[in-house]
Amino acid sequence: MRKFIIKFLALTVAIMMCIVPALSAGASRLNEGQLIQGKIENAIVLFYENKDIGAKNNFSEIMDKDITEYLYDKITVERLVAEKTGLYKENYSLELNLINKEITKDYIEFKFQVIRTCNYTISKDIDSVLSEEVIICYDLNKALITDFYTPFNSYDIAIRGENRKELSGIPYETRKERLNNLLDDINSEYEYKATGNLDSKTNAVRVVPNSRSSLNHSNIVSYARDNFNKVQPNSGNGTIPYFDFSTISGAHDCTNFVSHALIAGGAGIYDTGASGITTTGWYYRDTENRSTSWTIVSDLHTYLINNTHSGCATGFSNSYTNYNGGYWGLGDVMQFKPQGGSKYTHSAIITAKSFSADGTIAYAYVTGRTSSWQNNDNEPADTMFSGGNKRTIYVFNY
């Protein structure tokens, strides 16, 4: 019996000697993961403070040299836009939410939601919320961030192209050429030249075509601001179901969201009664029976400016600048084409409007969503898709 007890104790000690190091190793890996995530979160905060409010933080110690230079160029672009527009952020705060984390042998890919709230110097009474998705790649061997990417940011689109994500796949010379083109286009975009008295603070006459039935623009604005960041937005009219198209791989929710905002304002749908996904009409029954105009940026524009079906939504489109403030207003649709892009890729609703002190410049603020974590509320249109093109659509029932 004594021999058995001695053998049992020896076996227990041996097992514990194996378990304790394993537990220690597991705890060590957990602590290392938490430490890495903490470093990533700190780097995000430092970068956004530099970009958004002109701070001088140094975040290079945790980043590879290549991505550090890329991000400092992005900061340069963002600060140039603020200087050109006079739209500086105040009362600034930032919140981070971890969306996803994927770990492989050599890398960890983090996906964060970055939410910023602020006011702008020109319109301190307008509250803005800016939310975007950020993807960060951390190299475990280098112990450094090697990529930092915001899928729908105009700078990232301009430098990486419409369909490219990996920075390492773009030659340095190509990146610099694209950066210079972007800077040239931004400088050209904001070299405003007023031609005539198109707008004023006290006499902003809405220039619209003769319409048979105006929409309720207040309801359009309210719908957009109430639903832009919901996991499941409400139906625009309580009848047409809301399906979040960002849940489909490769699809975005912006134009679907705008369509619901328009029907919240009384826009008449045009359901052709066809089966499947069609290029005619403007309607949604379910994901398999709908018009492309309900969800695709360019198709919505094409439908609205061409429709002559009685009682259904139609539209009148203009290019957007600060000096044609009489041609757009609250509840209108705004669409964006990125610098260097081949097509318009984003739709939103104009939800606020402000003026320069002398009343000669009008600023549009838009609300929209690409997904429940990629969205904005009252963001100045002039700071979005800089160097690209913007157009507005006044919508009414034909």
N, C-alpha and C positions, 0 to 999 in steps of 0.2 A: 504493500500500500504506500509506503514511504517513497519507494522508487517511482511509483506512478505519479504521486504529487510533485515530486521533483521534476519529472519529465513534463508534466502539465504546465508547471510554472515556467520552465525553460521555453516551451512552445509558445506560451502567452507572451513572454518577453520578446521572442523572435518576431511574432506577429505584430506586436506594438511597434517594434523597431522599423517594420515595413510601413505600417499605417501612418505613423506620425510624420515621417518625411513626405509621404504622399499628400497628407492633409496640408502640410506646410507649403508644399509646392503649389497645391491648388489655391490656397489662400494668397500665395505670392503672386500667382497669375491674375487672380481677381483684383488684388491691390494694384498690380501693374496696369490692368485694363482701366481701372478707375482713374489712375494717375494720368494715363494717356488721354482719356476723355476729358479730364479737367484741363489739360494743356490745350486740347482742341477748342474747348469752349472759351477759354481765355483768349486764344488767338482770334476767334471769331469776333469777340467783343472789341478787342483792340483794333482790328481791321475796320469794323463798321464805324467805330468812333472816329477814325481817321477819315473815312470816306464821307460820312454823313455830317459831322460837325467840325471837321478840320483839326482834329487832335493830332498830336505828333508821336503817337505810340510806336515803339519798336517791337514788331512781331517776327523779325527775321530769325531769331534764335531757334524757333521750332519749325522753320520752313526751309525747304530746299531753295537754293539760290534762284533757280529758274522761275518757280512759282512766286517767290518774293518779288521779283522784278515785274512779273505779270500783274500782281495785285497793286503794286505801287503805280503802275501805269493806269490801272483802273481807277485808283484814287484821283490821279491827275485829271482824268476825264470827268469824273463826278464833280470835282471841285470847279472845273472849268464851266460846266453846265450851271452850277449854282451862281458863279460869278456873272455869266451871261444873262441869266434870267432874274437875278436878284432874289431867288427863292432859297433862302437859307433856313435850315431847320432850327427851331427853338423848343424849349420844354421837352427835351428829347429823352426817351427811355427805350430800353431794349430788353426783350425776353427771348430765351432760347428753349426749344422743345426738341428732344431727340425723337425722330420719326423711326429710324431704322439703323441697325449696325450689322454689317456682314464681315466676318473674320475668316481669312484664309491663312495659309502658312506664312506668307510674306507681307500681307497687307491687311489693314482694317479700313473699310469704307463706311463713313458716317454720313447719315442724311439728317439734317437739322431743319427745323422751321425757325426762321428768324423774324420776330415781330417787332417793329418799331412804331412808336406813337410819337407824334410831334405836332407843332404848329409851324407855319411858315411866316417869315418876317412880313410879307406883303399882306397876309390875311390871318392875323393872329386869332380871329374869332372862329376860324374853321379848323376843326380837329381832324387830323389825318392818321390813318392806320395803314402801315405798309408791311405786308407779310410775304416772305418768299422762301423757297426751298434752296438749301445750300448742300452740295455734295462735296465731301472732303475725303481724300485718300491719304492714309498714313502708312508710310513704309516702315515695317518693323525692323528691317535690317539697318536702315539709315537712321531710324528713330527721328524721322522728320516728316512733315506734311509735304507731299509731292504734287498734289493737285487740290484745287479749291475752285469750285464751279457752281454757278447759279444758272440753271437751264434757260430761264426766260429773261435774263438780263440783257439789255441791248448791247453792252460792251462785250459780254461773252459771245453773243451771237455774231457781232461784227468781226471779232478776232478769230473765233473758232469755226465760223460758218454755221449754216442753218442746221446741219445734221451731225456735226462733229463734237465730240465731248473731250477726248484726250488731248491735253496740251502737248504732250511729247510727240504727237503725230504731225505737228505743224512746224515747219522749219522756222528758225529764228528770224530770218530775213523776211519771210512771208508775214509773220506776226507784226513786225515793225512797219512794213508797208501798209498793212491793214490799219494799224494804229494811226499812222499819219493820214490815211484817207478819212478815218473817222473824225480826227481832230479838224481836218479841213472842212468836212461836211457840217460839223457842229458850228464852227466859226461862220460858215455861210448861212446856216439856218437862222442864227440869231442876229444877223446883220439886217435888222428890220428897217424898212423905209416906208413911213406912213404916206399913203396916197389918198388925200381927201379926208373928209370928216366922216369916217365909217362908223364910229362909235363914240360915245361919251358917257360919263358916269350918270348924267342926269337925263340923257336923251338917247337911250339904246333901243332903237326901233327894230323889232323883230322882222327880218326880211324872209318871208315864206311864200310859197305859192298859194293860190286860192284853193282851199281844201273844203271837202264836203263835210268832214267830221273830225274835229280836233281831238286829240287824246288828252287824258288827264295826266299832265306832266308831273304833278305832285305825287300821284300814286306810283308812277314809274320810279321816281327818285326814292320814295319811301321803301318800295320793294327792294331796290338794289341795296340800300344802306342797311336794311333789316336782315338780308339774307346772304351777303357776300362771303361770310366766313363760316356759315353753318355747315355741319357735316352732312345734313340733309335739308337743303333749302325747301321752302314752301312752293306749292304750285302758284303760278302767277295769277290764275283766275279761279282756282279751286276745282277746276274740271280736268284740265290737262295735267297728267302726272309729271312730277319732276324726276328725271333720271340723271344722275351725276355721270357725265360722259368721261370724266377723268378716271373713272374706275375701269375703263376700257383701255388696254395697253396701246400707247401711241396716240390716244385721243385727249382732247382738252375740253374744258367745260365753258369757255368764255362766251361763245355765241349762243349756246343753249341758255345760259344765264340771262343774256340780253333779251332773247326771245321771250322768256318768262316775264322779265321786267316790262316789256312792251305790252304783253297781254294783260298785265296788272293795270296798265293805263287805259285799257279798252281797245287795244289794237285787234282788228278782225283777222282771224286766221283764214287761210284759203286751203281747205282740205279737198284735194282733187278726187278723193275716193279710190285712188290707185293702190295697188298692193306692192309691197316692197319699199325699197329706198329709191325715191324719184328725184329728178332735178326740176320738177315743176311744183308750183304752189308753195305754201309756207304753213307747215303743220307738223304735229307730233302725236302719234297714237301709241306707239311703243318702239322699241329699238329696231324692230324689223319692218316697221311701217311708218315712214316719215319722209319729209323732204330734206334734201341736203342743205337747203337755205336755213333750216332751223338750227343747224350746228356748225356750219362752215362759214368763215368770215367773208370770203369773196362772194359766195353764193347768196348770203343774206343781202349784201349790197346790190348784187345784180337783180335779185327779186324785187327789192323795195323800189329801186329807181325805174323799174320797167313795168310793175304791175298796174293793170287797168281794170282789175276785177272789182266790181262794185261792192262796197261795204268792207273791203279787206285792206290790210295795211299796205301803204305805199310810201314813197319817200322822195326827198329832194336833197341832193348831196353837194357839199362844198369842201374845198381844201381848207384846212384849219391853220390860221395864224392868229397872233394876238391882236392884229389890227382889223380883223373882220368879225369882231364880237357881236355885231348886229345880226350876223348870219347863223348863229348857234345859241342855244340856251339850255336850261335845265330840262332833263328828260330826253335830250337828243342822244343819238348813238355816236360814239367816236371809234374810229378804227385806225390801227397803227401798222406801218410797214417798217421793219428794222433797217438800219443803214446797211447797205450791201445786200439786202434781201430781195428776192424776186417777186414777193407777193405780200399782201396784207395778212397778218397772222394773229391779230388780237382785236377783240371788240369789247367795249365798255360803255357805261352810261355816264353822261355828264350830270353830276349831282350837286355842284356848287360853282359859283362864279364870283370873281372879285376884280377890282380895277386898280390901276396905278393911281397915285395921288392926283395926277392931273386929268385922269379919266380917259386918256387916249389909248391905254393898253388894257385889254381884258384877258383874264386868266381863267381857263377852264380846269375844273377838278373832276376827276372821274372815279367811278366805283365799278369794280368788276372782279371776276374770279377765274382762275384756271383750274383750281382744285380747292379743297377745304383748307389747305395750308399755303397755297400760292394765290394771294388775293390782295386787294387794296380797297380802301375807303377814303374818298376825297383826296386822292393823290394828284398833284398838279400835272396836267398833261404835258406841260413844257419840259418837265424833267424826265419824261418817259420816252424810250426809243429815240434818244437824241441823235440827230444827224439823219434820221429817217423821214418818213412821210406820215402825215396825219390827215384824216378826212372826217367830216361830220355828216350825219344823216338826220334831217328833220322828218319824223314819221307821223303820218296821219292816215285816216281811213278814206279810201278813194270814193 
